[in-house]
Amino acid sequence: MVILILLGLLGVKAHPLIDKALLAASYFILPVLIMGRWKKWIYAATLDIPVLLLSLMPTVSAIWSTSAVDTIDFSKGVIRASLLGIYLATSYSLKGQMQIFTWVFGIGTVLSLVLTPSLPGYGRVGSGEWIGIYAYKNHAALMMALAAILFLLKALNQQQKNWIYWTLFSTAIVQLVLTEGKTCYAIFANSLFLLPLYNSVKQNHYKMRIFLVLIISLLLGTSTVLLFQNLEFIIVDTLGKDMDLNGRTAIWTLVMDKVHERPWLGYGASGFWGSKHALYVIYHTWAASVEHIGISPGQTKFNAHSGYLDFLLQYGFVGSSLMIYSYITIILRLVAILAATAKIETFWMMQTLVAILFVNVTERLGLIGYDTLWTIHVAIALSTALEQKRLQTPN
């Protein structure tokens, strides 16, 4: 049931009745799971205060939200996703969680391949881009990139029956290519570049912590320099986009104007795009010409096409600072645990977290939300906190 709920919360485009059934099941199952080990849940949740505050922030933001109804509805989903993350962290080891998500992404990958040819609205849509069983192209691309990363790591580290993981990996790669999600091409390529780092840790992880921090810092620094020095070539020639990033920069400029009107706490969770404040952005961008978006308060269904800008809109600089601090602390914990144990599951968690960070430059996926990606964030945060605590405790 947990695997099915995680799969449903990945953004699978299922029949409304199936969505309602999974939603109802999640609200029934989670309280039962909590009652059985509530003390352990509280202990785990308080090991990472930033993640705990981030999980509660949507609910608290209803106080200042410009669309309180939308905020309250959104916050219920965030609490459910957060509780599911706590469940994974307290019930499964790092290796167990990796295996659970192997099932989740494996089922999603296989269903996208075998079901979509016979179902209308799935598989190839619009201009021929592949979405599989997911909601839209870029979402499908991220799912396939994360799946490919996971299956590749399993295939390289599985001694028996690794042909299963190679088959799943190949299937995910084919579907990733079919999505034409070029940002996710870069995410997967980045994961390949980090593989030698893990191999060096496996061979000799004594005093590797400083080495790892230096390597990651160099990679990030070098990537940033190369990105800005070759921005036009990367965007226009390689990614096949215009310098306006398909109209995103116009949206980003106007969104920043609105951010500066409420800079500290923002407009509340899911509060901006359902309020009259969003009309300023809608009227002055291509969004006004898209019929299904709408341009009246309460009907606006749009986003900033950047997870970080949407986060700024919702929680302001206070919430964004907390999110940045949370990511830094989690990554540092992962580095420390990887240096101490050299476990493949720790490396997988780092790869997944980096992928989510990367994709949010131009998409809104994986930051505070009611989906499995936020569950993964919470699970990684609390699992690494518990693992670090275990490593620091004398035998």
DOMIKOL-394479 format. One record per residue (C-alpha): residue number from 1; residue in three letters; x, y, z. Coordinates in steps of 0.05 Angstrom, whole numbers, plus 5000, padded with zeros to 4 digits. Example, Ala and Ser with C-alpha at 12.3 -4.5 7.8 and 13.67 -1.06 7.14 Angstrom:
// residues 2
<pt n="1" res="ALA" X="5246" Y="4910" Z="5156"/>
<pt n="2" res="SER" X="5273" Y="4979" Z="5143"/>
//
This chain:
// residues 395
<pt n="1" res="MET" X="5000" Y="5000" Z="5000"/>
<pt n="2" res="VAL" X="5057" Y="5048" Z="5016"/>
<pt n="3" res="ILE" X="5089" Y="5034" Z="4948"/>
<pt n="4" res="LEU" X="5023" Y="5047" Z="4913"/>
<pt n="5" res="ILE" X="5012" Y="5112" Z="4951"/>
<pt n="6" res="LEU" X="5083" Y="5135" Z="4935"/>
<pt n="7" res="LEU" X="5071" Y="5118" Z="4862"/>
<pt n="8" res="GLY" X="5005" Y="5156" Z="4861"/>
<pt n="9" res="LEU" X="5037" Y="5217" Z="4893"/>
<pt n="10" res="LEU" X="5091" Y="5218" Z="4840"/>
<pt n="11" res="GLY" X="5042" Y="5253" Z="4795"/>
<pt n="12" res="VAL" X="5015" Y="5194" Z="4756"/>
<pt n="13" res="LYS" X="4957" Y="5213" Z="4712"/>
<pt n="14" res="ALA" X="4907" Y="5162" Z="4737"/>
<pt n="15" res="HIS" X="4831" Y="5158" Z="4735"/>
<pt n="16" res="PRO" X="4798" Y="5205" Z="4785"/>
<pt n="17" res="LEU" X="4769" Y="5146" Z="4823"/>
<pt n="18" res="ILE" X="4838" Y="5116" Z="4832"/>
<pt n="19" res="ASP" X="4865" Y="5183" Z="4856"/>
<pt n="20" res="LYS" X="4809" Y="5189" Z="4907"/>
<pt n="21" res="ALA" X="4820" Y="5117" Z="4930"/>
<pt n="22" res="LEU" X="4895" Y="5128" Z="4941"/>
<pt n="23" res="LEU" X="4881" Y="5194" Z="4976"/>
<pt n="24" res="ALA" X="4831" Y="5162" Z="5023"/>
<pt n="25" res="ALA" X="4877" Y="5103" Z="5036"/>
<pt n="26" res="SER" X="4935" Y="5149" Z="5053"/>
<pt n="27" res="TYR" X="4893" Y="5188" Z="5104"/>
<pt n="28" res="PHE" X="4871" Y="5122" Z="5135"/>
<pt n="29" res="ILE" X="4938" Y="5086" Z="5135"/>
<pt n="30" res="LEU" X="4983" Y="5141" Z="5161"/>
<pt n="31" res="PRO" X="4946" Y="5151" Z="5229"/>
<pt n="32" res="VAL" X="4949" Y="5076" Z="5240"/>
<pt n="33" res="LEU" X="5024" Y="5076" Z="5226"/>
<pt n="34" res="ILE" X="5035" Y="5136" Z="5272"/>
<pt n="35" res="MET" X="4997" Y="5106" Z="5330"/>
<pt n="36" res="GLY" X="5042" Y="5045" Z="5330"/>
<pt n="37" res="ARG" X="5107" Y="5083" Z="5340"/>
<pt n="38" res="TRP" X="5089" Y="5156" Z="5355"/>
<pt n="39" res="LYS" X="5148" Y="5166" Z="5403"/>
<pt n="40" res="LYS" X="5198" Y="5145" Z="5350"/>
<pt n="41" res="TRP" X="5164" Y="5191" Z="5299"/>
<pt n="42" res="ILE" X="5170" Y="5251" Z="5346"/>
<pt n="43" res="TYR" X="5242" Y="5234" Z="5361"/>
<pt n="44" res="ALA" X="5260" Y="5229" Z="5287"/>
<pt n="45" res="ALA" X="5222" Y="5292" Z="5267"/>
<pt n="46" res="THR" X="5258" Y="5334" Z="5319"/>
<pt n="47" res="LEU" X="5327" Y="5311" Z="5296"/>
<pt n="48" res="ASP" X="5321" Y="5359" Z="5236"/>
<pt n="49" res="ILE" X="5286" Y="5422" Z="5260"/>
<pt n="50" res="PRO" X="5292" Y="5459" Z="5192"/>
<pt n="51" res="VAL" X="5254" Y="5403" Z="5156"/>
<pt n="52" res="LEU" X="5202" Y="5401" Z="5212"/>
<pt n="53" res="LEU" X="5192" Y="5477" Z="5205"/>
<pt n="54" res="LEU" X="5188" Y="5472" Z="5130"/>
<pt n="55" res="SER" X="5135" Y="5417" Z="5135"/>
<pt n="56" res="LEU" X="5093" Y="5461" Z="5182"/>
<pt n="57" res="MET" X="5105" Y="5526" Z="5144"/>
<pt n="58" res="PRO" X="5049" Y="5518" Z="5093"/>
<pt n="59" res="THR" X="4998" Y="5509" Z="5149"/>
<pt n="60" res="VAL" X="5024" Y="5569" Z="5187"/>
<pt n="61" res="SER" X="5025" Y="5612" Z="5124"/>
<pt n="62" res="ALA" X="4949" Y="5610" Z="5123"/>
<pt n="63" res="ILE" X="4953" Y="5667" Z="5173"/>
<pt n="64" res="TRP" X="4981" Y="5715" Z="5121"/>
<pt n="65" res="SER" X="4960" Y="5680" Z="5057"/>
<pt n="66" res="THR" X="4924" Y="5720" Z="5002"/>
<pt n="67" res="SER" X="4884" Y="5657" Z="4986"/>
<pt n="68" res="ALA" X="4872" Y="5622" Z="5052"/>
<pt n="69" res="VAL" X="4826" Y="5568" Z="5024"/>
<pt n="70" res="ASP" X="4879" Y="5546" Z="4973"/>
<pt n="71" res="THR" X="4932" Y="5548" Z="5027"/>
<pt n="72" res="ILE" X="4894" Y="5504" Z="5076"/>
<pt n="73" res="ASP" X="4878" Y="5454" Z="5021"/>
<pt n="74" res="PHE" X="4951" Y="5453" Z="4999"/>
<pt n="75" res="SER" X="4978" Y="5446" Z="5070"/>
<pt n="76" res="LYS" X="4938" Y="5382" Z="5083"/>
<pt n="77" res="GLY" X="4974" Y="5349" Z="5026"/>
<pt n="78" res="VAL" X="5041" Y="5373" Z="5051"/>
<pt n="79" res="ILE" X="5028" Y="5344" Z="5120"/>
<pt n="80" res="ARG" X="5010" Y="5277" Z="5089"/>
<pt n="81" res="ALA" X="5073" Y="5276" Z="5046"/>
<pt n="82" res="SER" X="5115" Y="5296" Z="5107"/>
<pt n="83" res="LEU" X="5085" Y="5242" Z="5151"/>
<pt n="84" res="LEU" X="5099" Y="5191" Z="5097"/>
<pt n="85" res="GLY" X="5172" Y="5214" Z="5095"/>
<pt n="86" res="ILE" X="5176" Y="5206" Z="5171"/>
<pt n="87" res="TYR" X="5148" Y="5136" Z="5164"/>
<pt n="88" res="LEU" X="5201" Y="5116" Z="5113"/>
<pt n="89" res="ALA" X="5257" Y="5145" Z="5156"/>
<pt n="90" res="THR" X="5234" Y="5110" Z="5220"/>
<pt n="91" res="SER" X="5214" Y="5044" Z="5190"/>
<pt n="92" res="TYR" X="5267" Y="5029" Z="5138"/>
<pt n="93" res="SER" X="5343" Y="5032" Z="5134"/>
<pt n="94" res="LEU" X="5376" Y="5073" Z="5079"/>
<pt n="95" res="LYS" X="5382" Y="5008" Z="5039"/>
<pt n="96" res="GLY" X="5309" Y="4991" Z="5051"/>
<pt n="97" res="GLN" X="5287" Y="5059" Z="5026"/>
<pt n="98" res="MET" X="5329" Y="5051" Z="4963"/>
<pt n="99" res="GLN" X="5294" Y="4985" Z="4951"/>
<pt n="100" res="ILE" X="5225" Y="5015" Z="4961"/>
<pt n="101" res="PHE" X="5238" Y="5069" Z="4910"/>
<pt n="102" res="THR" X="5267" Y="5017" Z="4863"/>
<pt n="103" res="TRP" X="5197" Y="4987" Z="4863"/>
<pt n="104" res="VAL" X="5163" Y="5055" Z="4857"/>
<pt n="105" res="PHE" X="5204" Y="5079" Z="4798"/>
<pt n="106" res="GLY" X="5206" Y="5009" Z="4768"/>
<pt n="107" res="ILE" X="5130" Y="5004" Z="4767"/>
<pt n="108" res="GLY" X="5125" Y="5074" Z="4738"/>
<pt n="109" res="THR" X="5176" Y="5059" Z="4684"/>
<pt n="110" res="VAL" X="5144" Y="4993" Z="4663"/>
<pt n="111" res="LEU" X="5072" Y="5020" Z="4664"/>
<pt n="112" res="SER" X="5093" Y="5079" Z="4621"/>
<pt n="113" res="LEU" X="5119" Y="5029" Z="4570"/>
<pt n="114" res="VAL" X="5065" Y="4976" Z="4569"/>
<pt n="115" res="LEU" X="5001" Y="5014" Z="4584"/>
<pt n="116" res="THR" X="5006" Y="5079" Z="4547"/>
<pt n="117" res="PRO" X="5001" Y="5053" Z="4475"/>
<pt n="118" res="SER" X="4929" Y="5030" Z="4489"/>
<pt n="119" res="LEU" X="4905" Y="5088" Z="4532"/>
<pt n="120" res="PRO" X="4884" Y="5155" Z="4503"/>
<pt n="121" res="GLY" X="4918" Y="5216" Z="4533"/>
<pt n="122" res="TYR" X="4980" Y="5177" Z="4553"/>
<pt n="123" res="GLY" X="5046" Y="5160" Z="4518"/>
<pt n="124" res="ARG" X="5059" Y="5211" Z="4463"/>
<pt n="125" res="VAL" X="5019" Y="5275" Z="4466"/>
<pt n="126" res="GLY" X="5016" Y="5343" Z="4433"/>
<pt n="127" res="SER" X="5075" Y="5351" Z="4386"/>
<pt n="128" res="GLY" X="5098" Y="5279" Z="4397"/>
<pt n="129" res="GLU" X="5133" Y="5287" Z="4463"/>
<pt n="130" res="TRP" X="5131" Y="5228" Z="4511"/>
<pt n="131" res="ILE" X="5096" Y="5234" Z="4579"/>
<pt n="132" res="GLY" X="5083" Y="5160" Z="4593"/>
<pt n="133" res="ILE" X="5034" Y="5155" Z="4651"/>
<pt n="134" res="TYR" X="5054" Y="5223" Z="4680"/>
<pt n="135" res="ALA" X="5020" Y="5290" Z="4678"/>
<pt n="136" res="TYR" X="5065" Y="5329" Z="4630"/>
<pt n="137" res="LYS" X="5130" Y="5325" Z="4592"/>
<pt n="138" res="ASN" X="5180" Y="5356" Z="4641"/>
<pt n="139" res="HIS" X="5150" Y="5317" Z="4699"/>
<pt n="140" res="ALA" X="5158" Y="5252" Z="4659"/>
<pt n="141" res="ALA" X="5229" Y="5272" Z="4641"/>
<pt n="142" res="LEU" X="5249" Y="5281" Z="4714"/>
<pt n="143" res="MET" X="5217" Y="5215" Z="4734"/>
<pt n="144" res="MET" X="5255" Y="5179" Z="4680"/>
<pt n="145" res="ALA" X="5320" Y="5214" Z="4698"/>
<pt n="146" res="LEU" X="5312" Y="5195" Z="4772"/>
<pt n="147" res="ALA" X="5293" Y="5124" Z="4752"/>
<pt n="148" res="ALA" X="5353" Y="5117" Z="4706"/>
<pt n="149" res="ILE" X="5401" Y="5142" Z="4761"/>
<pt n="150" res="LEU" X="5372" Y="5092" Z="4810"/>
<pt n="151" res="PHE" X="5372" Y="5033" Z="4763"/>
<pt n="152" res="LEU" X="5443" Y="5047" Z="4740"/>
<pt n="153" res="LEU" X="5468" Y="5048" Z="4812"/>
<pt n="154" res="LYS" X="5432" Y="4983" Z="4827"/>
<pt n="155" res="ALA" X="5458" Y="4950" Z="4763"/>
<pt n="156" res="LEU" X="5530" Y="4969" Z="4779"/>
<pt n="157" res="ASN" X="5526" Y="4944" Z="4851"/>
<pt n="158" res="GLN" X="5482" Y="4883" Z="4843"/>
<pt n="159" res="GLN" X="5520" Y="4818" Z="4839"/>
<pt n="160" res="GLN" X="5462" Y="4773" Z="4820"/>
<pt n="161" res="LYS" X="5407" Y="4784" Z="4768"/>
<pt n="162" res="ASN" X="5433" Y="4853" Z="4751"/>
<pt n="163" res="TRP" X="5405" Y="4843" Z="4681"/>
<pt n="164" res="ILE" X="5337" Y="4864" Z="4710"/>
<pt n="165" res="TYR" X="5366" Y="4932" Z="4730"/>
<pt n="166" res="TRP" X="5402" Y="4940" Z="4663"/>
<pt n="167" res="THR" X="5336" Y="4927" Z="4628"/>
<pt n="168" res="LEU" X="5300" Y="4978" Z="4671"/>
<pt n="169" res="PHE" X="5356" Y="5027" Z="4662"/>
<pt n="170" res="SER" X="5353" Y="5020" Z="4586"/>
<pt n="171" res="THR" X="5278" Y="5028" Z="4587"/>
<pt n="172" res="ALA" X="5282" Y="5091" Z="4629"/>
<pt n="173" res="ILE" X="5336" Y="5121" Z="4584"/>
<pt n="174" res="VAL" X="5295" Y="5109" Z="4521"/>
<pt n="175" res="GLN" X="5235" Y="5143" Z="4553"/>
<pt n="176" res="LEU" X="5278" Y="5200" Z="4578"/>
<pt n="177" res="VAL" X="5302" Y="5212" Z="4507"/>
<pt n="178" res="LEU" X="5230" Y="5209" Z="4481"/>
<pt n="179" res="THR" X="5207" Y="5263" Z="4530"/>
<pt n="180" res="GLU" X="5256" Y="5313" Z="4498"/>
<pt n="181" res="GLY" X="5266" Y="5342" Z="4568"/>
<pt n="182" res="LYS" X="5335" Y="5372" Z="4555"/>
<pt n="183" res="THR" X="5343" Y="5398" Z="4626"/>
<pt n="184" res="CYS" X="5335" Y="5327" Z="4651"/>
<pt n="185" res="TYR" X="5387" Y="5304" Z="4599"/>
<pt n="186" res="ALA" X="5435" Y="5350" Z="4636"/>
<pt n="187" res="ILE" X="5413" Y="5323" Z="4703"/>
<pt n="188" res="PHE" X="5428" Y="5251" Z="4682"/>
<pt n="189" res="ALA" X="5494" Y="5271" Z="4651"/>
<pt n="190" res="ASN" X="5514" Y="5305" Z="4716"/>
<pt n="191" res="SER" X="5498" Y="5240" Z="4754"/>
<pt n="192" res="LEU" X="5547" Y="5203" Z="4708"/>
<pt n="193" res="PHE" X="5602" Y="5253" Z="4722"/>
<pt n="194" res="LEU" X="5594" Y="5240" Z="4797"/>
<pt n="195" res="LEU" X="5602" Y="5164" Z="4790"/>
<pt n="196" res="PRO" X="5679" Y="5166" Z="4793"/>
<pt n="197" res="LEU" X="5672" Y="5204" Z="4859"/>
<pt n="198" res="TYR" X="5635" Y="5146" Z="4890"/>
<pt n="199" res="ASN" X="5685" Y="5096" Z="4863"/>
<pt n="200" res="SER" X="5742" Y="5134" Z="4896"/>
<pt n="201" res="VAL" X="5704" Y="5133" Z="4962"/>
<pt n="202" res="LYS" X="5693" Y="5057" Z="4958"/>
<pt n="203" res="GLN" X="5767" Y="5045" Z="4947"/>
<pt n="204" res="ASN" X="5791" Y="5088" Z="5004"/>
<pt n="205" res="HIS" X="5744" Y="5127" Z="5047"/>
<pt n="206" res="TYR" X="5793" Y="5142" Z="5104"/>
<pt n="207" res="LYS" X="5791" Y="5217" Z="5118"/>
<pt n="208" res="MET" X="5751" Y="5228" Z="5055"/>
<pt n="209" res="ARG" X="5705" Y="5280" Z="5083"/>
<pt n="210" res="ILE" X="5748" Y="5341" Z="5068"/>
<pt n="211" res="PHE" X="5765" Y="5311" Z="5000"/>
<pt n="212" res="LEU" X="5692" Y="5302" Z="4983"/>
<pt n="213" res="VAL" X="5674" Y="5373" Z="5004"/>
<pt n="214" res="LEU" X="5730" Y="5401" Z="4961"/>
<pt n="215" res="ILE" X="5711" Y="5359" Z="4901"/>
<pt n="216" res="ILE" X="5637" Y="5379" Z="4906"/>
<pt n="217" res="SER" X="5656" Y="5452" Z="4915"/>
<pt n="218" res="LEU" X="5702" Y="5449" Z="4854"/>
<pt n="219" res="LEU" X="5648" Y="5415" Z="4812"/>
<pt n="220" res="LEU" X="5595" Y="5466" Z="4831"/>
<pt n="221" res="GLY" X="5643" Y="5524" Z="4822"/>
<pt n="222" res="THR" X="5669" Y="5500" Z="4755"/>
<pt n="223" res="SER" X="5599" Y="5485" Z="4730"/>
<pt n="224" res="THR" X="5575" Y="5555" Z="4750"/>
<pt n="225" res="VAL" X="5633" Y="5589" Z="4714"/>
<pt n="226" res="LEU" X="5624" Y="5546" Z="4652"/>
<pt n="227" res="LEU" X="5549" Y="5558" Z="4652"/>
<pt n="228" res="PHE" X="5554" Y="5634" Z="4654"/>
<pt n="229" res="GLN" X="5613" Y="5638" Z="4606"/>
<pt n="230" res="ASN" X="5577" Y="5594" Z="4554"/>
<pt n="231" res="LEU" X="5505" Y="5611" Z="4569"/>
<pt n="232" res="GLU" X="5484" Y="5630" Z="4499"/>
<pt n="233" res="PHE" X="5518" Y="5570" Z="4468"/>
<pt n="234" res="ILE" X="5486" Y="5522" Z="4519"/>
<pt n="235" res="ILE" X="5416" Y="5550" Z="4512"/>
<pt n="236" res="VAL" X="5412" Y="5566" Z="4438"/>
<pt n="237" res="ASP" X="5457" Y="5515" Z="4405"/>
<pt n="238" res="THR" X="5456" Y="5456" Z="4453"/>
<pt n="239" res="LEU" X="5388" Y="5458" Z="4487"/>
<pt n="240" res="GLY" X="5352" Y="5486" Z="4427"/>
<pt n="241" res="LYS" X="5318" Y="5542" Z="4465"/>
<pt n="242" res="ASP" X="5318" Y="5617" Z="4454"/>
<pt n="243" res="MET" X="5353" Y="5664" Z="4503"/>
<pt n="244" res="ASP" X="5286" Y="5680" Z="4533"/>
<pt n="245" res="LEU" X="5280" Y="5607" Z="4555"/>
<pt n="246" res="ASN" X="5213" Y="5598" Z="4520"/>
<pt n="247" res="GLY" X="5183" Y="5660" Z="4552"/>
<pt n="248" res="ARG" X="5206" Y="5644" Z="4622"/>
<pt n="249" res="THR" X="5250" Y="5705" Z="4633"/>
<pt n="250" res="ALA" X="5192" Y="5753" Z="4621"/>
<pt n="251" res="ILE" X="5152" Y="5715" Z="4674"/>
<pt n="252" res="TRP" X="5211" Y="5715" Z="4722"/>
<pt n="253" res="THR" X="5220" Y="5790" Z="4716"/>
<pt n="254" res="LEU" X="5148" Y="5805" Z="4732"/>
<pt n="255" res="VAL" X="5146" Y="5753" Z="4788"/>
<pt n="256" res="MET" X="5206" Y="5787" Z="4822"/>
<pt n="257" res="ASP" X="5167" Y="5852" Z="4820"/>
<pt n="258" res="LYS" X="5112" Y="5818" Z="4860"/>
<pt n="259" res="VAL" X="5163" Y="5785" Z="4907"/>
<pt n="260" res="HIS" X="5189" Y="5854" Z="4926"/>
<pt n="261" res="GLU" X="5119" Y="5876" Z="4946"/>
<pt n="262" res="ARG" X="5117" Y="5822" Z="5000"/>
<pt n="263" res="PRO" X="5190" Y="5801" Z="5009"/>
<pt n="264" res="TRP" X="5193" Y="5772" Z="5078"/>
<pt n="265" res="LEU" X="5137" Y="5721" Z="5084"/>
<pt n="266" res="GLY" X="5108" Y="5720" Z="5014"/>
<pt n="267" res="TYR" X="5036" Y="5707" Z="4995"/>
<pt n="268" res="GLY" X="5026" Y="5642" Z="5032"/>
<pt n="269" res="ALA" X="5029" Y="5570" Z="5008"/>
<pt n="270" res="SER" X="4993" Y="5565" Z="4941"/>
<pt n="271" res="GLY" X="4968" Y="5635" Z="4955"/>
<pt n="272" res="PHE" X="4995" Y="5678" Z="4899"/>
<pt n="273" res="TRP" X="4969" Y="5645" Z="4835"/>
<pt n="274" res="GLY" X="4898" Y="5640" Z="4863"/>
<pt n="275" res="SER" X="4894" Y="5713" Z="4882"/>
<pt n="276" res="LYS" X="4885" Y="5780" Z="4847"/>
<pt n="277" res="HIS" X="4960" Y="5793" Z="4854"/>
<pt n="278" res="ALA" X="4974" Y="5742" Z="4800"/>
<pt n="279" res="LEU" X="4935" Y="5781" Z="4747"/>
<pt n="280" res="TYR" X="4993" Y="5830" Z="4739"/>
<pt n="281" res="VAL" X="5037" Y="5772" Z="4715"/>
<pt n="282" res="ILE" X="4982" Y="5738" Z="4675"/>
<pt n="283" res="TYR" X="4962" Y="5800" Z="4635"/>
<pt n="284" res="HIS" X="5033" Y="5817" Z="4615"/>
<pt n="285" res="THR" X="5058" Y="5749" Z="4592"/>
<pt n="286" res="TRP" X="5038" Y="5694" Z="4544"/>
<pt n="287" res="ALA" X="4996" Y="5664" Z="4600"/>
<pt n="288" res="ALA" X="4938" Y="5710" Z="4582"/>
<pt n="289" res="SER" X="4931" Y="5675" Z="4515"/>
<pt n="290" res="VAL" X="4924" Y="5605" Z="4545"/>
<pt n="291" res="GLU" X="4850" Y="5591" Z="4553"/>
<pt n="292" res="HIS" X="4853" Y="5539" Z="4609"/>
<pt n="293" res="ILE" X="4894" Y="5584" Z="4655"/>
<pt n="294" res="GLY" X="4841" Y="5637" Z="4665"/>
<pt n="295" res="ILE" X="4853" Y="5709" Z="4687"/>
<pt n="296" res="SER" X="4805" Y="5720" Z="4745"/>
<pt n="297" res="PRO" X="4819" Y="5713" Z="4819"/>
<pt n="298" res="GLY" X="4810" Y="5642" Z="4844"/>
<pt n="299" res="GLN" X="4813" Y="5613" Z="4774"/>
<pt n="300" res="THR" X="4886" Y="5627" Z="4757"/>
<pt n="301" res="LYS" X="4925" Y="5562" Z="4748"/>
<pt n="302" res="PHE" X="4995" Y="5581" Z="4731"/>
<pt n="303" res="ASN" X="5066" Y="5580" Z="4760"/>
<pt n="304" res="ALA" X="5131" Y="5618" Z="4755"/>
<pt n="305" res="HIS" X="5165" Y="5561" Z="4715"/>
<pt n="306" res="SER" X="5219" Y="5562" Z="4769"/>
<pt n="307" res="GLY" X="5212" Y="5525" Z="4834"/>
<pt n="308" res="TYR" X="5256" Y="5576" Z="4870"/>
<pt n="309" res="LEU" X="5215" Y="5636" Z="4847"/>
<pt n="310" res="ASP" X="5150" Y="5601" Z="4865"/>
<pt n="311" res="PHE" X="5180" Y="5587" Z="4934"/>
<pt n="312" res="LEU" X="5198" Y="5660" Z="4942"/>
<pt n="313" res="LEU" X="5127" Y="5679" Z="4923"/>
<pt n="314" res="GLN" X="5097" Y="5632" Z="4974"/>
<pt n="315" res="TYR" X="5145" Y="5640" Z="5034"/>
<pt n="316" res="GLY" X="5188" Y="5701" Z="5021"/>
<pt n="317" res="PHE" X="5261" Y="5708" Z="5038"/>
<pt n="318" res="VAL" X="5249" Y="5680" Z="5108"/>
<pt n="319" res="GLY" X="5223" Y="5614" Z="5082"/>
<pt n="320" res="SER" X="5274" Y="5612" Z="5026"/>
<pt n="321" res="SER" X="5331" Y="5622" Z="5074"/>
<pt n="322" res="LEU" X="5305" Y="5564" Z="5116"/>
<pt n="323" res="MET" X="5301" Y="5519" Z="5054"/>
<pt n="324" res="ILE" X="5372" Y="5537" Z="5033"/>
<pt n="325" res="TYR" X="5397" Y="5522" Z="5103"/>
<pt n="326" res="SER" X="5360" Y="5455" Z="5102"/>
<pt n="327" res="TYR" X="5392" Y="5434" Z="5036"/>
<pt n="328" res="ILE" X="5461" Y="5453" Z="5060"/>
<pt n="329" res="THR" X="5455" Y="5414" Z="5125"/>
<pt n="330" res="ILE" X="5427" Y="5352" Z="5090"/>
<pt n="331" res="ILE" X="5482" Y="5352" Z="5037"/>
<pt n="332" res="LEU" X="5536" Y="5360" Z="5090"/>
<pt n="333" res="ARG" X="5506" Y="5301" Z="5128"/>
<pt n="334" res="LEU" X="5505" Y="5260" Z="5065"/>
<pt n="335" res="VAL" X="5578" Y="5277" Z="5052"/>
<pt n="336" res="ALA" X="5597" Y="5258" Z="5123"/>
<pt n="337" res="ILE" X="5559" Y="5192" Z="5121"/>
<pt n="338" res="LEU" X="5585" Y="5175" Z="5051"/>
<pt n="339" res="ALA" X="5656" Y="5188" Z="5076"/>
<pt n="340" res="ALA" X="5645" Y="5143" Z="5136"/>
<pt n="341" res="THR" X="5608" Y="5085" Z="5104"/>
<pt n="342" res="ALA" X="5616" Y="5089" Z="5028"/>
<pt n="343" res="LYS" X="5546" Y="5059" Z="5020"/>
<pt n="344" res="ILE" X="5512" Y="5061" Z="4952"/>
<pt n="345" res="GLU" X="5446" Y="5082" Z="4983"/>
<pt n="346" res="THR" X="5477" Y="5145" Z="5012"/>
<pt n="347" res="PHE" X="5506" Y="5162" Z="4943"/>
<pt n="348" res="TRP" X="5437" Y="5151" Z="4912"/>
<pt n="349" res="MET" X="5406" Y="5199" Z="4961"/>
<pt n="350" res="MET" X="5458" Y="5252" Z="4944"/>
<pt n="351" res="GLN" X="5446" Y="5241" Z="4869"/>
<pt n="352" res="THR" X="5370" Y="5248" Z="4879"/>
<pt n="353" res="LEU" X="5376" Y="5311" Z="4921"/>
<pt n="354" res="VAL" X="5423" Y="5344" Z="4870"/>
<pt n="355" res="ALA" X="5376" Y="5326" Z="4813"/>
<pt n="356" res="ILE" X="5317" Y="5359" Z="4849"/>
<pt n="357" res="LEU" X="5359" Y="5421" Z="4863"/>
<pt n="358" res="PHE" X="5379" Y="5426" Z="4790"/>
<pt n="359" res="VAL" X="5310" Y="5417" Z="4759"/>
<pt n="360" res="ASN" X="5279" Y="5472" Z="4801"/>
<pt n="361" res="VAL" X="5317" Y="5525" Z="4763"/>
<pt n="362" res="THR" X="5265" Y="5520" Z="4706"/>
<pt n="363" res="GLU" X="5211" Y="5475" Z="4736"/>
<pt n="364" res="ARG" X="5171" Y="5471" Z="4800"/>
<pt n="365" res="LEU" X="5184" Y="5401" Z="4824"/>
<pt n="366" res="GLY" X="5206" Y="5373" Z="4891"/>
<pt n="367" res="LEU" X="5206" Y="5434" Z="4937"/>
<pt n="368" res="ILE" X="5152" Y="5436" Z="4992"/>
<pt n="369" res="GLY" X="5092" Y="5400" Z="4962"/>
<pt n="370" res="TYR" X="5041" Y="5344" Z="4969"/>
<pt n="371" res="ASP" X="5078" Y="5295" Z="4925"/>
<pt n="372" res="THR" X="5129" Y="5239" Z="4932"/>
<pt n="373" res="LEU" X="5187" Y="5285" Z="4916"/>
<pt n="374" res="TRP" X="5175" Y="5323" Z="4981"/>
<pt n="375" res="THR" X="5167" Y="5256" Z="5017"/>
<pt n="376" res="ILE" X="5236" Y="5237" Z="4990"/>
<pt n="377" res="HIS" X="5265" Y="5303" Z="5017"/>
<pt n="378" res="VAL" X="5236" Y="5291" Z="5086"/>
<pt n="379" res="ALA" X="5258" Y="5217" Z="5086"/>
<pt n="380" res="ILE" X="5329" Y="5235" Z="5065"/>
<pt n="381" res="ALA" X="5334" Y="5290" Z="5117"/>
<pt n="382" res="LEU" X="5310" Y="5248" Z="5175"/>
<pt n="383" res="SER" X="5344" Y="5183" Z="5153"/>
<pt n="384" res="THR" X="5411" Y="5218" Z="5148"/>
<pt n="385" res="ALA" X="5400" Y="5251" Z="5216"/>
<pt n="386" res="LEU" X="5385" Y="5183" Z="5247"/>
<pt n="387" res="GLU" X="5445" Y="5151" Z="5212"/>
<pt n="388" res="GLN" X="5492" Y="5206" Z="5234"/>
<pt n="389" res="LYS" X="5466" Y="5198" Z="5305"/>
<pt n="390" res="ARG" X="5479" Y="5123" Z="5301"/>
<pt n="391" res="LEU" X="5550" Y="5133" Z="5274"/>
<pt n="392" res="GLN" X="5566" Y="5182" Z="5330"/>
<pt n="393" res="THR" X="5542" Y="5135" Z="5384"/>
<pt n="394" res="PRO" X="5597" Y="5091" Z="5413"/>
<pt n="395" res="ASN" X="5586" Y="5016" Z="5405"/>
//
